[in-house]
């Protein structure tokens, strides 16, 4: 493992951690939680803290947080820390923030935060699927939360790939934690037991309601079949001096200062204007109440018994044998019942929408508390007039002789006998396969089918066909496109498509009107609607799709290489002038506030570009050693996808160009760094031969120019001259707080900086395309590890959950046998029962005063000397983590 130390070291230092916590007596069993939030980075839980805090204060509900990474790959608005040091700092911010909501248990699972990406597959590749999922499952089986809340697991536009991957893992963990066949070594070797979380949510939920406390009881989901719960954020917090929970959530948010949130505005104070925190149900094993019955509805049936409801511990899990159903075709629905106490005279009834028929008997009899499952099976037949794509809830209700009643639901979607859909982007296709494997296809239901096409260009478009019927099908497919587009084929035929089989047909589509607006300059955020019309035996069905038009430019070859001096001399740039002024994110702004244009040319060995930016306020000027993370001040991001069509930025070149640095001794020169691309890092190291020059106006400041030379040799592949992808994005800051307010550019959509498939196309006139020769991505590989975090070690010593979610070493594996405090340091005797690595810290609750790493080749004792400066502050603690292979533990002892 890359985080295993190799030698004995002892150092004194000051590492600000910002968390003071007393050492608690070690319990006899791990902590038992009610809720677990699962996210990717410190701060992902911020939107739920008002809800968690209210539940904790008034209903004694204890929440924990699983954070896959410590965010060491993110930005830093408060200092120069990066990598592991930034991760430890962000962990401290997270612990302070969630502590305001009464959340005391944070589990950072040591996955690597490498850089911003929209790719869940890339995140899975870097994190390691089995490794990441096993640690989540282990933490759930150890802490036993009834409710799991996570982020958006769907491959929706703009969703952060780390967020999506963390949420997908959370969904899988909900099922895997209950499955004795999943990670069986945790059961057979570690002594854990399968655990069945009751309910799974994702944060947020769209719909309409009134504000004020009535938001808990008046909500109407935008999609009627979504089950969405709300908790009013206007409740007063007695332990916070009467401050309402929406403002406590703001105070918590300000703790994430490294992410630029320290100046978050105060919350709404008028109770009538305060809304609800909302979460959307993905699955529930237990009966749930009407979501509009109040602020604890999401918990009723899990940790809180619903009024008139079944006893806690009762499961009523409803599963349809299939997600997509056909008009008039019967299918089975099973209700799975378990209980932790005997429930006599149990009956289950299944309710379907009007016009549907249900047959089957739900007389279960007495449900016994022996972990045995009772199953009631129903046959459901939809009517003959279903509309493909419409979703329906099926509701199972269980009654008993004396123990109350409860209901749960499952979701199905109407489909056509043969469904024709626009080919998915590769990573959307991966996600759809994942939903099928895990039987959570409802998470895919609202993802738009979307493809890009160059302005004035032509591309093939595949239509995927699936036979959902029980007969062999033949028919035709038409692709209907809006004005300004043409399809070469009037229709395509398919034949002999077997039941359950898949096929495809391909059309040739051209954007015939090159004057149509490109990017989000077009109406409806750049969406041009298409329709796929598929015929089959007895009828036809229509499916929607979307085309995005990306801009195109031609780059001429230079007669003479430009001089990189920040100025366009006569004859240097003879090509098109590109407008890079379209806002794609942030506040609206005038052209005088932020706008720009770009000109490009190339030579045999490089691409040259000149960017001219109009700007009214110069944002924070960074020192040269902080030349990174461009979303904080004034700069330009220049991206090149050599072959075009990259699914994510690990196969592109992307450089941040800063026009000025705070370096008066050297004339305040520009700087540059590669960002979230094939080789992220300082420009001179990662892009040898690249040149950058700038001219920044002054007295008055009206903007800047940046000129750049990018050698072809630094690109991650040889250029395809006919379809090279390119984008130019401009970050504009009008403040001095390391926050950008507006972002403009060329090929512009929300999330486009991580979507190279929607970058523009740059054609190199006369350039000879060479065969592809890709370079493997170089991804940052140093994570902040739990065994190096005093905060995590302290928590582990009290809640008995192994640092990092790794296998827990048995009690007593590492012992603090003797501690001697001296004026110049602390002497510690450590004793271990097996070989491993001890990391020892003297910690005052905010800073590491001394630390040492000790290798044990076998069982035995060693003395460790930890030099300190002066008397130990009150509250200082000795912390020890121990790692042996992939197993860890933590222990602590008070020093003062």
Secondary structure by P-SEA (a helix, b strand, c coil): ccccccbbbbbbbbbbccccccccccccccccccbbbbbccccccccaaaaaaaaaaccbbbbbbbbcccccccccccccccaaaaaaaaaaaaaaaaaaaccccccccccccccccccaaaaaaaacaaaaaaaaaaaaaaacccbbbbccccccccccaaaaaaaaaaaaaaaaaacccccccccccccccccccccccccbbbbbbbccccccccccccccccbbbbbbccccccccccccaaaaaaaaaaccccccccccccccccccccccbbbbbccccbbbcccccccccccccccccccccccccccbbbbbccccccccbbbbbbbbbbbcccccbbbbbbbbcccbbbbbbccccccccccbbbbbbbbbbbcccccccbbbbbbbbbbcccccccccbbbbbbbccbbbbccccaaaaaaaaaaaaaccccccccccbbbbbcccbbbbbbbbbbbcccbbbbbbbbbbbccccccccccccccccccccccbbbbbbbcccccccccccccccccbbbbbbbbccccbbbbbbbbbbbbbbbbbbbcccccccccccccccccccccccccccccccccccccbbbbbcccccbbbbbbbbbbcccccccccccccccccccbbbbbbcccccccccccbbbbbbbcccccccccbbbbbbbcccccccccccccccbbbbbcccccccccbbbbbbbbcccccccccccbbbbbbbbbbbccccccccbbbbcccccccccccccbbbbbbcccccccbbbbccccccccccccccaaaaaaaaccccccccccccccccccccbbbbcccbbbbbbbbccbbbbbbbbcccccccccbbbbbcccbbbbbbbbbccccccbbbbbbbbbcccccbbbbbbcc
